[in-house]
C-alpha cells in the first residue's frame, strides 16, 4: 500500500472517529454495562453483588413481570395493525398535489410533534368518564359513560387509541413517500386495461409498497413494545396492573424499589424480545420476497 493510500485511510478513519466515539459511549458501553448489571444485586447507590442468573429466575417467577409482558404484547397487537392500515388509508387519500391535501397532511402529522405529557392530557379530557368529552356526550343522549380509564379491557383500548392518534404522522409520511416513488405510467397502463380502483390497489399499489409496509410494521412493533409514557400518565399501570407495560415495570422496579440489577435484567429481556421479533419479521419478509421473485 502506498503512502498516499495509507494517508487516505487514516483521514477517513479520523472523519468517522467522532461518530464512532459517540456510538461507543452512548450505545455500546451502556449495553455492555447493562448486561453486567443484570447479573448483580445492586441498587441506585452503588455497590453490587454477583448473583448469576438469579435476577432472570426471579423475573419469570414474578407474576407482575409476566403480566407486563402480556399487556405489552396485547397493546402492540392492538396498535400496530390498526396504525398501519389507518396510516396507509390516509396516505392514499392525501396523495394529491393540492393545497387541501397539503393542509391535511400537516394536520395529521402535527400530533407527532407533541410531547407524551400533552397527548395524555388531551386524551384525559376526552376519555374521563365523569367530565370527559365522551362521557358528556354519552350523558347527553341518556347513555352510561364508558369507564375507559378504570376498566381493565377499556383501559388497554384507551392506551391504544391514544398511541395511534399520537403516532399516525410518521407512518403516514413513509407511505406517502413510497406512493410518490411509484411510476405514473404503471397507473396509466392499469387505466388502459380498465382495472378498477380495488384491482389497481391490490395488484399495483400494495405490491409496490411492500417494503414500506414491512418498514412501518417493524418500526412500530419495536416502538410499541417500549410503550411507557402513556401507561404511566394516563392509567398509572392500573386498574389492577392491567395496563402496566414492561417499560413501566422496569421504571417502577428501578426508581421506586431501587432494585437496579433486577430492573436491568428485565430491560435485557425486553431488548432480546424486540431484537428477536424484528429479526423474525425481517427474515420472514425477505423469504417471501425471494419466493415471489422466483416465480
BAKOLTI-425484 format. One line per 3 residues: number of its first residue (from 1); for each residue x, y, z of C-alpha. Coordinates in nm, 2 decimals, decimal comma, always signed. Each point is the difference from the previous one (the first is absolute). Layout:
N
NUM) X Y Z ~ ...
This chain:
295
1) +0,00 +0,00 +0,00 ~ +0,14 +0,34 -0,10 ~ +0,05 +0,28 +0,25
4) -0,28 +0,20 -0,17 ~ -0,24 -0,29 +0,04 ~ +0,09 -0,03 +0,37
7) -0,06 +0,37 +0,05 ~ -0,34 -0,02 -0,16 ~ -0,09 -0,30 +0,23
10) +0,11 +0,20 +0,31 ~ -0,19 +0,31 -0,11 ~ -0,31 -0,21 -0,06
13) +0,03 -0,15 +0,35 ~ +0,05 +0,34 +0,15 ~ -0,31 +0,12 -0,18
16) -0,23 -0,27 +0,16 ~ +0,18 +0,00 +0,34 ~ -0,24 +0,25 +0,16
19) -0,30 -0,21 -0,10 ~ +0,17 -0,32 +0,11 ~ +0,09 +0,15 +0,34
22) -0,35 +0,12 +0,06 ~ -0,14 -0,34 -0,12 ~ +0,23 -0,19 +0,24
25) -0,07 +0,23 +0,30 ~ -0,37 +0,05 -0,05 ~ -0,11 -0,35 -0,13
28) +0,26 -0,28 +0,03 ~ +0,13 +0,09 +0,35 ~ -0,35 +0,03 +0,16
31) -0,10 -0,33 -0,17 ~ +0,30 -0,19 +0,14 ~ -0,03 +0,18 +0,34
34) -0,37 -0,10 +0,01 ~ +0,08 -0,37 -0,07 ~ +0,26 +0,01 +0,28
37) -0,25 +0,16 +0,25 ~ -0,27 -0,26 -0,08 ~ +0,22 -0,26 +0,16
40) +0,04 +0,20 +0,32 ~ -0,21 +0,10 +0,30 ~ +0,05 +0,37 +0,01
43) -0,19 +0,31 +0,09 ~ +0,01 +0,37 -0,11 ~ +0,26 +0,08 +0,26
46) +0,28 -0,21 -0,15 ~ +0,16 -0,32 +0,11 ~ -0,10 -0,34 -0,13
49) +0,01 -0,37 +0,06 ~ +0,03 -0,25 -0,27 ~ -0,31 -0,23 +0,00
52) +0,03 -0,17 -0,34 ~ -0,34 -0,08 -0,15 ~ -0,20 +0,06 +0,32
55) -0,15 +0,32 -0,14 ~ -0,12 -0,17 -0,31 ~ -0,14 -0,29 +0,20
58) -0,19 +0,25 +0,22 ~ -0,14 +0,17 -0,31 ~ -0,18 -0,30 -0,14
61) -0,13 -0,09 +0,34 ~ -0,13 +0,35 +0,05 ~ -0,37 +0,01 -0,10
64) +0,01 +0,38 -0,03 ~ +0,28 -0,02 -0,26 ~ -0,17 -0,27 -0,19
67) -0,32 +0,20 +0,00 ~ +0,19 +0,30 -0,13 ~ +0,12 -0,21 -0,30
70) -0,35 -0,11 -0,08 ~ -0,12 +0,37 +0,03 ~ +0,28 +0,12 -0,23
73) -0,06 -0,25 -0,27 ~ -0,38 +0,05 +0,02 ~ +0,05 +0,37 -0,05
76) +0,24 -0,06 -0,29 ~ -0,26 -0,23 -0,17 ~ -0,27 +0,26 +0,05
79) +0,21 +0,30 -0,12 ~ +0,23 -0,12 -0,29 ~ -0,26 -0,15 -0,24
82) -0,25 +0,28 +0,05 ~ +0,28 +0,27 -0,02 ~ +0,13 -0,15 -0,32
85) -0,34 -0,02 -0,17 ~ -0,11 +0,35 +0,10 ~ +0,33 +0,15 -0,10
88) -0,01 -0,17 -0,34 ~ -0,36 +0,11 -0,05 ~ +0,09 +0,36 +0,09
91) +0,30 -0,01 -0,24 ~ -0,22 -0,12 -0,28 ~ -0,26 +0,26 +0,06
94) +0,26 +0,29 +0,03 ~ +0,23 -0,10 -0,28 ~ -0,11 +0,29 -0,21
97) +0,18 +0,32 -0,11 ~ -0,27 +0,23 +0,14 ~ +0,01 +0,27 +0,27
100) -0,28 -0,18 +0,19 ~ +0,20 -0,32 +0,01 ~ +0,31 +0,18 +0,12
103) -0,19 +0,16 +0,28 ~ -0,15 -0,33 +0,11 ~ +0,34 -0,16 -0,01
106) +0,13 +0,27 +0,23 ~ -0,30 -0,05 +0,23 ~ +0,04 -0,37 +0,03
109) +0,38 +0,02 +0,05 ~ -0,03 +0,28 +0,26 ~ -0,10 -0,25 +0,28
112) +0,34 -0,17 -0,04 ~ +0,19 +0,31 +0,12 ~ -0,18 +0,02 +0,33
115) +0,15 -0,13 +0,32 ~ -0,15 -0,30 +0,17 ~ -0,11 +0,22 +0,29
118) -0,21 +0,22 -0,22 ~ -0,14 -0,30 -0,19 ~ -0,11 -0,17 +0,32
121) -0,15 +0,32 +0,14 ~ -0,21 +0,04 -0,32 ~ -0,12 -0,35 +0,01
124) -0,08 +0,02 +0,38 ~ -0,24 +0,29 -0,09 ~ -0,15 -0,23 -0,27
127) -0,02 -0,33 +0,19 ~ -0,07 +0,09 +0,36 ~ -0,35 -0,14 +0,07
130) -0,11 +0,27 +0,24 ~ +0,09 +0,32 -0,18 ~ +0,16 -0,12 -0,32
133) -0,12 +0,08 -0,35 ~ -0,13 -0,36 -0,07 ~ -0,16 -0,02 +0,35
136) -0,18 +0,32 -0,05 ~ -0,12 -0,11 -0,35 ~ -0,13 -0,33 +0,15
139) -0,19 +0,18 +0,28 ~ -0,15 +0,24 -0,26 ~ -0,17 -0,29 -0,18
142) -0,09 -0,18 +0,33 ~ +0,27 -0,27 -0,02 ~ +0,23 -0,12 +0,27
145) +0,36 +0,13 -0,05 ~ +0,26 -0,26 -0,08 ~ +0,27 -0,03 +0,27
148) +0,29 +0,02 -0,24 ~ +0,26 +0,06 +0,27 ~ -0,13 -0,23 +0,27
151) -0,10 -0,32 -0,17 ~ +0,27 -0,26 -0,08 ~ -0,11 -0,05 -0,37
154) -0,10 +0,35 -0,08 ~ +0,32 +0,15 +0,15 ~ +0,21 -0,20 -0,24
157) -0,21 +0,13 -0,29 ~ +0,04 +0,35 +0,15 ~ +0,38 -0,04 -0,02
160) -0,02 -0,14 -0,35 ~ -0,22 +0,28 -0,13 ~ +0,22 +0,27 +0,16
163) +0,31 -0,16 -0,15 ~ -0,15 -0,03 -0,35 ~ -0,11 +0,36 +0,00
166) +0,35 +0,11 +0,12 ~ +0,20 -0,22 -0,24 ~ -0,19 +0,02 -0,32
169) +0,21 +0,28 -0,16 ~ +0,33 -0,19 -0,07 ~ -0,15 -0,32 -0,16
172) -0,23 +0,22 -0,21 ~ +0,30 +0,20 -0,13 ~ +0,19 -0,32 -0,07
175) -0,29 -0,13 -0,21 ~ -0,03 +0,33 -0,18 ~ +0,37 -0,02 -0,09
178) -0,05 -0,36 -0,12 ~ -0,30 +0,10 -0,21 ~ +0,18 +0,28 -0,17
181) +0,28 -0,24 -0,11 ~ -0,25 -0,21 -0,20 ~ +0,03 +0,09 -0,37
184) -0,30 +0,17 -0,15 ~ +0,01 -0,21 -0,31 ~ -0,09 -0,31 +0,20
187) -0,33 +0,16 +0,09 ~ -0,05 +0,11 -0,35 ~ +0,04 -0,35 -0,12
190) -0,25 -0,12 +0,26 ~ -0,25 +0,26 -0,12 ~ +0,04 -0,11 -0,36
193) -0,07 -0,36 +0,12 ~ -0,32 +0,14 +0,16 ~ +0,11 -0,12 +0,35
196) -0,22 +0,10 +0,28 ~ +0,13 +0,20 +0,30 ~ +0,00 -0,31 +0,21
199) +0,19 -0,20 -0,26 ~ +0,25 +0,28 -0,04 ~ +0,05 +0,02 +0,37
202) +0,04 -0,37 +0,04 ~ +0,21 -0,07 -0,31 ~ +0,20 +0,32 -0,03
205) +0,01 +0,22 +0,31 ~ +0,04 -0,26 +0,28 ~ +0,27 -0,21 -0,17
208) +0,20 +0,32 -0,07 ~ -0,04 +0,10 +0,37 ~ +0,10 -0,34 +0,14
211) +0,34 +0,12 +0,13 ~ -0,16 +0,31 +0,15 ~ -0,27 -0,20 +0,17
214) +0,27 -0,23 +0,15 ~ +0,20 +0,30 +0,11 ~ -0,30 +0,16 +0,17
217) -0,10 -0,32 +0,17 ~ +0,36 -0,07 +0,13 ~ +0,04 +0,36 +0,12
220) -0,33 +0,01 +0,17 ~ +0,04 -0,34 +0,16 ~ +0,33 +0,10 +0,16
223) -0,15 +0,33 +0,11 ~ -0,32 -0,14 +0,15 ~ +0,18 -0,27 +0,19
226) +0,17 +0,29 +0,18 ~ -0,32 +0,19 +0,08 ~ +0,04 +0,18 +0,33
229) -0,12 +0,36 +0,04 ~ -0,36 -0,06 -0,10 ~ -0,03 -0,28 +0,25
232) +0,17 +0,20 +0,28 ~ -0,19 +0,32 -0,05 ~ -0,34 -0,12 -0,13
235) -0,07 -0,30 +0,22 ~ +0,30 -0,04 +0,24 ~ +0,01 -0,37 -0,10
238) -0,35 -0,06 +0,14 ~ -0,25 -0,11 +0,07 ~ +0,15 -0,29 +0,18
241) +0,31 +0,00 -0,22 ~ -0,20 -0,07 -0,32 ~ +0,19 +0,28 -0,19
244) +0,34 -0,04 +0,16 ~ +0,24 -0,04 -0,29 ~ +0,35 -0,14 +0,01
247) +0,17 +0,34 +0,00 ~ -0,23 +0,13 +0,27 ~ +0,08 -0,31 +0,21
250) +0,38 +0,06 -0,06 ~ -0,04 +0,37 +0,10 ~ -0,19 -0,09 +0,32
253) +0,25 -0,27 +0,09 ~ +0,30 +0,22 -0,05 ~ -0,12 +0,33 +0,14
256) -0,27 -0,10 +0,25 ~ +0,14 -0,32 +0,14 ~ +0,37 +0,09 -0,07
259) +0,07 -0,35 -0,14 ~ +0,23 +0,11 -0,28 ~ +0,14 -0,34 -0,08
262) -0,34 -0,16 -0,01 ~ -0,14 +0,28 -0,22 ~ +0,30 -0,03 -0,24
265) -0,07 -0,37 -0,04 ~ -0,36 +0,09 -0,10 ~ +0,14 +0,26 -0,25
268) +0,23 -0,27 -0,15 ~ -0,30 -0,23 -0,05 ~ -0,19 +0,28 -0,17
271) +0,30 +0,07 -0,22 ~ +0,02 -0,37 -0,11 ~ -0,37 -0,02 -0,07
274) +0,02 +0,31 -0,22 ~ +0,30 -0,13 -0,19 ~ -0,14 -0,35 -0,05
277) -0,34 +0,13 -0,11 ~ +0,13 +0,25 -0,25 ~ +0,26 -0,24 -0,14
280) -0,28 -0,26 -0,04 ~ -0,21 +0,25 -0,19 ~ +0,29 +0,10 -0,22
283) +0,10 -0,36 -0,08 ~ -0,35 -0,11 -0,07 ~ -0,06 +0,30 -0,23
286) +0,33 -0,06 -0,19 ~ -0,08 -0,36 -0,05 ~ -0,35 +0,09 -0,13
289) +0,16 +0,26 -0,24 ~ +0,25 -0,26 -0,13 ~ -0,28 -0,25 -0,05
292) -0,20 +0,26 -0,19 ~ +0,30 +0,09 -0,21 ~ +0,07 -0,36 -0,09
295) -0,35 -0,05 -0,15
